[in-house]
Amino acid sequence: MNIFSFVGAALVMCVMIITVGQLRPELSLLLTIACGVVLTMFLLGFVSPLIDEISSLAAAGGIDSELLGIVLKSFGICVAVQTAADVCRDAGQTALAGKLELGGRLALLIVALPLFRKLFDLAVEIIGK
């Protein structure tokens, strides 16, 4: 993936949103959401090689695939929540964006519970010896 294509597309979309916002303000938010979705999908193309490399490093290092799954789920939650919160802020709904971010934090904690359990078990094992 070419980062310059991404930056160029984002700048073109920004100008397009501003122009449409001046001519048809009621369509501005919908266009912002659509452009945000397109840019997010474009970014997901960057993620695939990263996930492959992290997976191969984890396998080579003997890291449990469950732990890798926690990291990848956490990343997905962060991307989804950040995108939705940004759209809410663009629409002027900062309180709703804050609630989305709080929900994302709670979701991250829930996803990380198995990791906390492993750390707790390891600490008990170390202290017990």
Secondary structure, 3 states (H helix, E strand, C coil): CCHHHHHHHHHHHHHHHHHHHHHCHHHHHHHHHHHHHHHHHHHHHHHHHHHHHHHHHHHHHCCCHHHHHHHHHHHHHHHHHHHHHHHHHHCCCHHHHHHHHHHHHHHHHHHHHHHHHHHHHHHHHHHHC
